[in-house]
Amino acid sequence: MRPDHQEFADGVKLAAIAAVSAVLTATVVIGAGRTLFPQAEVVAAERPELTSVVLR
């Protein structure tokens, strides 16, 4: 390959590695967050309902 094409190919490889790394990192962070912090439905079920009050 010519040097121009080699640099382009290297850039594409680096972009692909960055994209895969970003997806894997996001997956790990989201998985850890779901494990460590309670789900919104569980928190809502444990929280008592608020009583509505009408002001006159």
Predicted model as a PDB file, atoms N, CA, C, CB and O in Angstrom, pLDDT in the B-factor column:
MODEL        1                                                                  
ATOM      1  N   MET A   1       0.839  -1.182   0.000  1.00 59.00           N  
ATOM      2  CA  MET A   1       0.000   0.000   0.000  1.00 59.00           C  
ATOM      3  C   MET A   1       0.885   1.247   0.000  1.00 59.00           C  
ATOM      4  CB  MET A   1      -0.955  -0.003   1.219  1.00 59.00           C  
ATOM      5  O   MET A   1       2.009   1.253   0.503  1.00 59.00           O  
ATOM      6  N   ARG A   2       0.330   2.280  -0.580  1.00 73.00           N  
ATOM      7  CA  ARG A   2       1.043   3.563  -0.539  1.00 73.00           C  
ATOM      8  C   ARG A   2       0.957   4.134   0.862  1.00 73.00           C  
ATOM      9  CB  ARG A   2       0.461   4.567  -1.577  1.00 73.00           C  
ATOM     10  O   ARG A   2       0.046   3.790   1.616  1.00 73.00           O  
ATOM     11  N   PRO A   3       1.890   5.002   1.222  1.00 73.00           N  
ATOM     12  CA  PRO A   3       1.861   5.572   2.578  1.00 73.00           C  
ATOM     13  C   PRO A   3       0.537   6.264   2.909  1.00 73.00           C  
ATOM     14  CB  PRO A   3       2.997   6.561   2.741  1.00 73.00           C  
ATOM     15  O   PRO A   3       0.080   6.198   4.051  1.00 73.00           O  
ATOM     16  N   ASP A   4      -0.087   6.931   1.925  1.00 77.00           N  
ATOM     17  CA  ASP A   4      -1.370   7.602   2.193  1.00 77.00           C  
ATOM     18  C   ASP A   4      -2.436   6.589   2.582  1.00 77.00           C  
ATOM     19  CB  ASP A   4      -1.832   8.406   0.961  1.00 77.00           C  
ATOM     20  O   ASP A   4      -3.208   6.803   3.517  1.00 77.00           O  
ATOM     21  N   HIS A   5      -2.463   5.490   1.850  1.00 90.00           N  
ATOM     22  CA  HIS A   5      -3.464   4.463   2.141  1.00 90.00           C  
ATOM     23  C   HIS A   5      -3.158   3.754   3.454  1.00 90.00           C  
ATOM     24  CB  HIS A   5      -3.534   3.446   0.999  1.00 90.00           C  
ATOM     25  O   HIS A   5      -4.074   3.373   4.183  1.00 90.00           O  
ATOM     26  N   GLN A   6      -1.897   3.579   3.752  1.00 92.00           N  
ATOM     27  CA  GLN A   6      -1.527   2.936   5.012  1.00 92.00           C  
ATOM     28  C   GLN A   6      -1.961   3.786   6.201  1.00 92.00           C  
ATOM     29  CB  GLN A   6      -0.014   2.686   5.065  1.00 92.00           C  
ATOM     30  O   GLN A   6      -2.473   3.251   7.184  1.00 92.00           O  
ATOM     31  N   GLU A   7      -1.767   5.082   6.129  1.00 92.00           N  
ATOM     32  CA  GLU A   7      -2.195   5.971   7.210  1.00 92.00           C  
ATOM     33  C   GLU A   7      -3.710   5.943   7.360  1.00 92.00           C  
ATOM     34  CB  GLU A   7      -1.714   7.407   6.951  1.00 92.00           C  
ATOM     35  O   GLU A   7      -4.227   5.948   8.477  1.00 92.00           O  
ATOM     36  N   PHE A   8      -4.426   5.912   6.229  1.00 93.00           N  
ATOM     37  CA  PHE A   8      -5.885   5.851   6.281  1.00 93.00           C  
ATOM     38  C   PHE A   8      -6.334   4.539   6.920  1.00 93.00           C  
ATOM     39  CB  PHE A   8      -6.488   5.996   4.867  1.00 93.00           C  
ATOM     40  O   PHE A   8      -7.243   4.534   7.750  1.00 93.00           O  
ATOM     41  N   ALA A   9      -5.707   3.432   6.540  1.00 94.00           N  
ATOM     42  CA  ALA A   9      -6.060   2.133   7.103  1.00 94.00           C  
ATOM     43  C   ALA A   9      -5.775   2.105   8.606  1.00 94.00           C  
ATOM     44  CB  ALA A   9      -5.286   1.007   6.388  1.00 94.00           C  
ATOM     45  O   ALA A   9      -6.567   1.573   9.384  1.00 94.00           O  
ATOM     46  N   ASP A  10      -4.644   2.677   9.004  1.00 95.00           N  
ATOM     47  CA  ASP A  10      -4.332   2.740  10.436  1.00 95.00           C  
ATOM     48  C   ASP A  10      -5.367   3.584  11.183  1.00 95.00           C  
ATOM     49  CB  ASP A  10      -2.919   3.318  10.655  1.00 95.00           C  
ATOM     50  O   ASP A  10      -5.759   3.246  12.300  1.00 95.00           O  
ATOM     51  N   GLY A  11      -5.801   4.670  10.573  1.00 95.00           N  
ATOM     52  CA  GLY A  11      -6.822   5.513  11.193  1.00 95.00           C  
ATOM     53  C   GLY A  11      -8.140   4.788  11.353  1.00 95.00           C  
ATOM     54  O   GLY A  11      -8.806   4.924  12.379  1.00 95.00           O  
ATOM     55  N   VAL A  12      -8.521   4.020  10.348  1.00 96.00           N  
ATOM     56  CA  VAL A  12      -9.764   3.247  10.421  1.00 96.00           C  
ATOM     57  C   VAL A  12      -9.666   2.189  11.508  1.00 96.00           C  
ATOM     58  CB  VAL A  12     -10.079   2.589   9.064  1.00 96.00           C  
ATOM     59  O   VAL A  12     -10.623   1.974  12.252  1.00 96.00           O  
ATOM     60  N   LYS A  13      -8.515   1.524  11.608  1.00 97.00           N  
ATOM     61  CA  LYS A  13      -8.322   0.518  12.660  1.00 97.00           C  
ATOM     62  C   LYS A  13      -8.432   1.152  14.042  1.00 97.00           C  
ATOM     63  CB  LYS A  13      -6.956  -0.174  12.503  1.00 97.00           C  
ATOM     64  O   LYS A  13      -9.084   0.609  14.934  1.00 97.00           O  
ATOM     65  N   LEU A  14      -7.787   2.306  14.211  1.00 98.00           N  
ATOM     66  CA  LEU A  14      -7.854   2.983  15.503  1.00 98.00           C  
ATOM     67  C   LEU A  14      -9.279   3.428  15.833  1.00 98.00           C  
ATOM     68  CB  LEU A  14      -6.917   4.188  15.513  1.00 98.00           C  
ATOM     69  O   LEU A  14      -9.701   3.346  16.987  1.00 98.00           O  
ATOM     70  N   ALA A  15     -10.017   3.894  14.836  1.00 98.00           N  
ATOM     71  CA  ALA A  15     -11.407   4.297  15.062  1.00 98.00           C  
ATOM     72  C   ALA A  15     -12.260   3.093  15.458  1.00 98.00           C  
ATOM     73  CB  ALA A  15     -11.986   4.969  13.801  1.00 98.00           C  
ATOM     74  O   ALA A  15     -13.125   3.203  16.328  1.00 98.00           O  
ATOM     75  N   ALA A  16     -12.020   1.952  14.826  1.00 98.00           N  
ATOM     76  CA  ALA A  16     -12.773   0.742  15.163  1.00 98.00           C  
ATOM     77  C   ALA A  16     -12.450   0.291  16.579  1.00 98.00           C  
ATOM     78  CB  ALA A  16     -12.466  -0.386  14.162  1.00 98.00           C  
ATOM     79  O   ALA A  16     -13.349  -0.103  17.322  1.00 98.00           O  
ATOM     80  N   ILE A  17     -11.185   0.343  16.961  1.00 98.00           N  
ATOM     81  CA  ILE A  17     -10.793  -0.028  18.321  1.00 98.00           C  
ATOM     82  C   ILE A  17     -11.432   0.920  19.334  1.00 98.00           C  
ATOM     83  CB  ILE A  17      -9.254  -0.014  18.468  1.00 98.00           C  
ATOM     84  O   ILE A  17     -11.893   0.478  20.386  1.00 98.00           O  
ATOM     85  N   ALA A  18     -11.465   2.205  19.030  1.00 98.00           N  
ATOM     86  CA  ALA A  18     -12.078   3.184  19.932  1.00 98.00           C  
ATOM     87  C   ALA A  18     -13.576   2.927  20.084  1.00 98.00           C  
ATOM     88  CB  ALA A  18     -11.839   4.612  19.416  1.00 98.00           C  
ATOM     89  O   ALA A  18     -14.115   3.025  21.186  1.00 98.00           O  
ATOM     90  N   ALA A  19     -14.243   2.600  18.986  1.00 98.00           N  
ATOM     91  CA  ALA A  19     -15.686   2.342  19.049  1.00 98.00           C  
ATOM     92  C   ALA A  19     -15.983   1.099  19.879  1.00 98.00           C  
ATOM     93  CB  ALA A  19     -16.265   2.179  17.635  1.00 98.00           C  
ATOM     94  O   ALA A  19     -16.903   1.103  20.697  1.00 98.00           O  
ATOM     95  N   VAL A  20     -15.213   0.041  19.673  1.00 98.00           N  
ATOM     96  CA  VAL A  20     -15.423  -1.190  20.442  1.00 98.00           C  
ATOM     97  C   VAL A  20     -15.137  -0.937  21.917  1.00 98.00           C  
ATOM     98  CB  VAL A  20     -14.525  -2.335  19.908  1.00 98.00           C  
ATOM     99  O   VAL A  20     -15.874  -1.409  22.783  1.00 98.00           O  
ATOM    100  N   SER A  21     -14.086  -0.205  22.203  1.00 98.00           N  
ATOM    101  CA  SER A  21     -13.757   0.114  23.595  1.00 98.00           C  
ATOM    102  C   SER A  21     -14.862   0.923  24.250  1.00 98.00           C  
ATOM    103  CB  SER A  21     -12.437   0.879  23.670  1.00 98.00           C  
ATOM    104  O   SER A  21     -15.196   0.684  25.411  1.00 98.00           O  
ATOM    105  N   ALA A  22     -15.432   1.874  23.527  1.00 98.00           N  
ATOM    106  CA  ALA A  22     -16.512   2.697  24.075  1.00 98.00           C  
ATOM    107  C   ALA A  22     -17.739   1.848  24.395  1.00 98.00           C  
ATOM    108  CB  ALA A  22     -16.887   3.815  23.090  1.00 98.00           C  
ATOM    109  O   ALA A  22     -18.362   2.026  25.441  1.00 98.00           O  
ATOM    110  N   VAL A  23     -18.081   0.939  23.512  1.00 98.00           N  
ATOM    111  CA  VAL A  23     -19.252   0.079  23.736  1.00 98.00           C  
ATOM    112  C   VAL A  23     -19.014  -0.833  24.931  1.00 98.00           C  
ATOM    113  CB  VAL A  23     -19.566  -0.763  22.476  1.00 98.00           C  
ATOM    114  O   VAL A  23     -19.898  -0.997  25.772  1.00 98.00           O  
ATOM    115  N   LEU A  24     -17.832  -1.424  25.012  1.00 98.00           N  
ATOM    116  CA  LEU A  24     -17.541  -2.306  26.144  1.00 98.00           C  
ATOM    117  C   LEU A  24     -17.528  -1.541  27.465  1.00 98.00           C  
ATOM    118  CB  LEU A  24     -16.198  -3.005  25.936  1.00 98.00           C  
ATOM    119  O   LEU A  24     -18.039  -2.031  28.472  1.00 98.00           O  
ATOM    120  N   THR A  25     -16.955  -0.358  27.462  1.00 98.00           N  
ATOM    121  CA  THR A  25     -16.926   0.454  28.672  1.00 98.00           C  
ATOM    122  C   THR A  25     -18.335   0.835  29.112  1.00 98.00           C  
ATOM    123  CB  THR A  25     -16.088   1.708  28.450  1.00 98.00           C  
ATOM    124  O   THR A  25     -18.666   0.750  30.294  1.00 98.00           O  
ATOM    125  N   ALA A  26     -19.152   1.251  28.167  1.00 97.00           N  
ATOM    126  CA  ALA A  26     -20.538   1.613  28.499  1.00 97.00           C  
ATOM    127  C   ALA A  26     -21.298   0.409  29.051  1.00 97.00           C  
ATOM    128  CB  ALA A  26     -21.263   2.171  27.257  1.00 97.00           C  
ATOM    129  O   ALA A  26     -22.079   0.546  29.993  1.00 97.00           O  
ATOM    130  N   THR A  27     -21.075  -0.755  28.476  1.00 97.00           N  
ATOM    131  CA  THR A  27     -21.752  -1.965  28.947  1.00 97.00           C  
ATOM    132  C   THR A  27     -21.352  -2.281  30.387  1.00 97.00           C  
ATOM    133  CB  THR A  27     -21.424  -3.157  28.030  1.00 97.00           C  
ATOM    134  O   THR A  27     -22.203  -2.605  31.215  1.00 97.00           O  
ATOM    135  N   VAL A  28     -20.072  -2.188  30.675  1.00 97.00           N  
ATOM    136  CA  VAL A  28     -19.594  -2.474  32.031  1.00 97.00           C  
ATOM    137  C   VAL A  28     -20.130  -1.447  33.021  1.00 97.00           C  
ATOM    138  CB  VAL A  28     -18.057  -2.493  32.070  1.00 97.00           C  
ATOM    139  O   VAL A  28     -20.564  -1.815  34.113  1.00 97.00           O  
ATOM    140  N   VAL A  29     -20.107  -0.179  32.662  1.00 96.00           N  
ATOM    141  CA  VAL A  29     -20.574   0.866  33.578  1.00 96.00           C  
ATOM    142  C   VAL A  29     -22.069   0.738  33.836  1.00 96.00           C  
ATOM    143  CB  VAL A  29     -20.257   2.257  33.013  1.00 96.00           C  
ATOM    144  O   VAL A  29     -22.513   0.864  34.978  1.00 96.00           O  
ATOM    145  N   ILE A  30     -22.842   0.492  32.801  1.00 94.00           N  
ATOM    146  CA  ILE A  30     -24.290   0.335  32.983  1.00 94.00           C  
ATOM    147  C   ILE A  30     -24.592  -0.901  33.814  1.00 94.00           C  
ATOM    148  CB  ILE A  30     -25.005   0.245  31.621  1.00 94.00           C  
ATOM    149  O   ILE A  30     -25.457  -0.866  34.690  1.00 94.00           O  
ATOM    150  N   GLY A  31     -23.882  -1.998  33.544  1.00 94.00           N  
ATOM    151  CA  GLY A  31     -24.084  -3.219  34.330  1.00 94.00           C  
ATOM    152  C   GLY A  31     -23.742  -3.010  35.793  1.00 94.00           C  
ATOM    153  O   GLY A  31     -24.464  -3.478  36.673  1.00 94.00           O  
ATOM    154  N   ALA A  32     -22.653  -2.314  36.062  1.00 93.00           N  
ATOM    155  CA  ALA A  32     -22.271  -2.041  37.453  1.00 93.00           C  
ATOM    156  C   ALA A  32     -23.288  -1.131  38.120  1.00 93.00           C  
ATOM    157  CB  ALA A  32     -20.873  -1.404  37.518  1.00 93.00           C  
ATOM    158  O   ALA A  32     -23.622  -1.323  39.289  1.00 93.00           O  
ATOM    159  N   GLY A  33     -23.784  -0.142  37.388  1.00 91.00           N  
ATOM    160  CA  GLY A  33     -24.786   0.760  37.952  1.00 91.00           C  
ATOM    161  C   GLY A  33     -26.070   0.046  38.306  1.00 91.00           C  
ATOM    162  O   GLY A  33     -26.678   0.318  39.341  1.00 91.00           O  
ATOM    163  N   ARG A  34     -26.478  -0.860  37.452  1.00 88.00           N  
ATOM    164  CA  ARG A  34     -27.712  -1.613  37.735  1.00 88.00           C  
ATOM    165  C   ARG A  34     -27.519  -2.564  38.899  1.00 88.00           C  
ATOM    166  CB  ARG A  34     -28.164  -2.394  36.498  1.00 88.00           C  
ATOM    167  O   ARG A  34     -28.465  -2.858  39.629  1.00 88.00           O  
ATOM    168  N   THR A  35     -26.302  -3.047  39.077  1.00 89.00           N  
ATOM    169  CA  THR A  35     -26.029  -3.961  40.184  1.00 89.00           C  
ATOM    170  C   THR A  35     -25.944  -3.209  41.511  1.00 89.00           C  
ATOM    171  CB  THR A  35     -24.728  -4.729  39.930  1.00 89.00           C  
ATOM    172  O   THR A  35     -26.477  -3.668  42.521  1.00 89.00           O  
ATOM    173  N   LEU A  36     -25.278  -2.061  41.509  1.00 89.00           N  
ATOM    174  CA  LEU A  36     -25.026  -1.345  42.744  1.00 89.00           C  
ATOM    175  C   LEU A  36     -26.186  -0.466  43.201  1.00 89.00           C  
ATOM    176  CB  LEU A  36     -23.812  -0.512  42.585  1.00 89.00           C  
ATOM    177  O   LEU A  36     -26.377  -0.273  44.402  1.00 89.00           O  
ATOM    178  N   PHE A  37     -26.956   0.066  42.267  1.00 85.00           N  
ATOM    179  CA  PHE A  37     -28.043   0.977  42.618  1.00 85.00           C  
ATOM    180  C   PHE A  37     -29.384   0.322  42.339  1.00 85.00           C  
ATOM    181  CB  PHE A  37     -27.920   2.299  41.842  1.00 85.00           C  
ATOM    182  O   PHE A  37     -29.533  -0.366  41.329  1.00 85.00           O  
ATOM    183  N   PRO A  38     -30.360   0.521  43.209  1.00 72.00           N  
ATOM    184  CA  PRO A  38     -31.673  -0.109  43.009  1.00 72.00           C  
ATOM    185  C   PRO A  38     -32.390   0.462  41.783  1.00 72.00           C  
ATOM    186  CB  PRO A  38     -32.548   0.078  44.258  1.00 72.00           C  
ATOM    187  O   PRO A  38     -32.163   1.604  41.382  1.00 72.00           O  
ATOM    188  N   GLN A  39     -33.239  -0.346  41.217  1.00 72.00           N  
ATOM    189  CA  GLN A  39     -34.016   0.057  40.052  1.00 72.00           C  
ATOM    190  C   GLN A  39     -35.096   1.057  40.468  1.00 72.00           C  
ATOM    191  CB  GLN A  39     -34.650  -1.175  39.365  1.00 72.00           C  
ATOM    192  O   GLN A  39     -35.526   1.070  41.621  1.00 72.00           O  
ATOM    193  N   ALA A  40     -35.522   1.877  39.538  1.00 66.00           N  
ATOM    194  CA  ALA A  40     -36.527   2.908  39.813  1.00 66.00           C  
ATOM    195  C   ALA A  40     -37.855   2.282  40.270  1.00 66.00           C  
ATOM    196  CB  ALA A  40     -36.755   3.778  38.557  1.00 66.00           C  
ATOM    197  O   ALA A  40     -38.532   2.842  41.131  1.00 66.00           O  
ATOM    198  N   GLU A  41     -38.231   1.130  39.704  1.00 66.00           N  
ATOM    199  CA  GLU A  41     -39.488   0.488  40.074  1.00 66.00           C  
ATOM    200  C   GLU A  41     -39.442   0.014  41.526  1.00 66.00           C  
ATOM    201  CB  GLU A  41     -39.786  -0.695  39.134  1.00 66.00           C  
ATOM    202  O   GLU A  41     -40.439   0.101  42.242  1.00 66.00           O  
ATOM    203  N   VAL A  42     -38.287  -0.485  41.958  1.00 64.00           N  
ATOM    204  CA  VAL A  42     -38.156  -0.963  43.335  1.00 64.00           C  
ATOM    205  C   VAL A  42     -38.230   0.210  44.300  1.00 64.00           C  
ATOM    206  CB  VAL A  42     -36.833  -1.736  43.527  1.00 64.00           C  
ATOM    207  O   VAL A  42     -38.889   0.121  45.335  1.00 64.00           O  
ATOM    208  N   VAL A  43     -37.563   1.304  43.972  1.00 62.00           N  
ATOM    209  CA  VAL A  43     -37.599   2.489  44.822  1.00 62.00           C  
ATOM    210  C   VAL A  43     -39.011   3.043  44.886  1.00 62.00           C  
ATOM    211  CB  VAL A  43     -36.626   3.562  44.308  1.00 62.00           C  
ATOM    212  O   VAL A  43     -39.464   3.438  45.960  1.00 62.00           O  
ATOM    213  N   ALA A  44     -39.716   3.082  43.768  1.00 62.00           N  
ATOM    214  CA  ALA A  44     -41.086   3.601  43.745  1.00 62.00           C  
ATOM    215  C   ALA A  44     -42.020   2.712  44.559  1.00 62.00           C  
ATOM    216  CB  ALA A  44     -41.593   3.716  42.301  1.00 62.00           C  
ATOM    217  O   ALA A  44     -42.937   3.219  45.204  1.00 62.00           O  
ATOM    218  N   ALA A  45     -41.808   1.410  44.542  1.00 65.00           N  
ATOM    219  CA  ALA A  45     -42.662   0.497  45.301  1.00 65.00           C  
ATOM    220  C   ALA A  45     -42.434   0.650  46.799  1.00 65.00           C  
ATOM    221  CB  ALA A  45     -42.407  -0.950  44.877  1.00 65.00           C  
ATOM    222  O   ALA A  45     -43.363   0.465  47.585  1.00 65.00           O  
ATOM    223  N   GLU A  46     -41.216   0.984  47.203  1.00 68.00           N  
ATOM    224  CA  GLU A  46     -40.918   1.129  48.616  1.00 68.00           C  
ATOM    225  C   GLU A  46     -41.334   2.487  49.174  1.00 68.00           C  
ATOM    226  CB  GLU A  46     -39.453   0.917  48.845  1.00 68.00           C  
ATOM    227  O   GLU A  46     -41.526   2.625  50.382  1.00 68.00           O  
ATOM    228  N   ARG A  47     -41.474   3.473  48.323  1.00 68.00           N  
ATOM    229  CA  ARG A  47     -41.807   4.831  48.760  1.00 68.00           C  
ATOM    230  C   ARG A  47     -43.333   4.946  48.923  1.00 68.00           C  
ATOM    231  CB  ARG A  47     -41.272   5.898  47.735  1.00 68.00           C  
ATOM    232  O   ARG A  47     -44.080   4.558  48.025  1.00 68.00           O  
ATOM    233  N   PRO A  48     -43.789   5.470  50.045  1.00 68.00           N  
ATOM    234  CA  PRO A  48     -45.248   5.611  50.221  1.00 68.00           C  
ATOM    235  C   PRO A  48     -45.805   6.683  49.281  1.00 68.00           C  
ATOM    236  CB  PRO A  48     -45.587   5.969  51.695  1.00 68.00           C  
ATOM    237  O   PRO A  48     -45.111   7.626  48.900  1.00 68.00           O  
ATOM    238  N   GLU A  49     -47.050   6.513  48.929  1.00 71.00           N  
ATOM    239  CA  GLU A  49     -47.713   7.476  48.052  1.00 71.00           C  
ATOM    240  C   GLU A  49     -47.950   8.785  48.803  1.00 71.00           C  
ATOM    241  CB  GLU A  49     -49.052   6.903  47.519  1.00 71.00           C  
ATOM    242  O   GLU A  49     -48.216   8.788  50.005  1.00 71.00           O  
ATOM    243  N   LEU A  50     -47.852   9.865  48.092  1.00 69.00           N  
ATOM    244  CA  LEU A  50     -48.116  11.175  48.678  1.00 69.00           C  
ATOM    245  C   LEU A  50     -49.616  11.443  48.649  1.00 69.00           C  
ATOM    246  CB  LEU A  50     -47.341  12.290  47.923  1.00 69.00           C  
ATOM    247  O   LEU A  50     -50.310  11.048  47.712  1.00 69.00           O  
ATOM    248  N   THR A  51     -50.094  12.105  49.662  1.00 72.00           N  
ATOM    249  CA  THR A  51     -51.501  12.457  49.725  1.00 72.00           C  
ATOM    250  C   THR A  51     -51.696  13.825  49.062  1.00 72.00           C  
ATOM    251  CB  THR A  51     -52.009  12.468  51.201  1.00 72.00           C  
ATOM    252  O   THR A  51     -51.009  14.793  49.389  1.00 72.00           O  
ATOM    253  N   SER A  52     -52.635  13.881  48.135  1.00 73.00           N  
ATOM    254  CA  SER A  52     -52.870  15.156  47.470  1.00 73.00           C  
ATOM    255  C   SER A  52     -53.712  16.060  48.383  1.00 73.00           C  
ATOM    256  CB  SER A  52     -53.576  14.940  46.095  1.00 73.00           C  
ATOM    257  O   SER A  52     -54.628  15.605  49.068  1.00 73.00           O  
ATOM    258  N   VAL A  53     -53.375  17.330  48.368  1.00 73.00           N  
ATOM    259  CA  VAL A  53     -54.071  18.310  49.205  1.00 73.00           C  
ATOM    260  C   VAL A  53     -54.546  19.442  48.296  1.00 73.00           C  
ATOM    261  CB  VAL A  53     -53.138  18.855  50.360  1.00 73.00           C  
ATOM    262  O   VAL A  53     -53.803  19.923  47.440  1.00 73.00           O  
ATOM    263  N   VAL A  54     -55.776  19.849  48.496  1.00 75.00           N  
ATOM    264  CA  VAL A  54     -56.334  20.949  47.712  1.00 75.00           C  
ATOM    265  C   VAL A  54     -56.345  22.190  48.602  1.00 75.00           C  
ATOM    266  CB  VAL A  54     -57.783  20.609  47.181  1.00 75.00           C  
ATOM    267  O   VAL A  54     -56.910  22.182  49.696  1.00 75.00           O  
ATOM    268  N   LEU A  55     -55.720  23.237  48.120  1.00 75.00           N  
ATOM    269  CA  LEU A  55     -55.721  24.501  48.860  1.00 75.00           C  
ATOM    270  C   LEU A  55     -56.890  25.360  48.389  1.00 75.00           C  
ATOM    271  CB  LEU A  55     -54.373  25.259  48.674  1.00 75.00           C  
ATOM    272  O   LEU A  55     -57.145  25.477  47.191  1.00 75.00           O  
ATOM    273  N   ARG A  56     -57.590  25.954  49.340  1.00 69.00           N  
ATOM    274  CA  ARG A  56     -58.737  26.768  48.959  1.00 69.00           C  
ATOM    275  C   ARG A  56     -58.465  28.210  49.250  1.00 69.00           C  
ATOM    276  CB  ARG A  56     -59.994  26.316  49.677  1.00 69.00           C  
ATOM    277  O   ARG A  56     -59.317  29.062  48.997  1.00 69.00           O  
TER     278      ARG A  56                                                      
ENDMDL                                                                          
END                                                                             
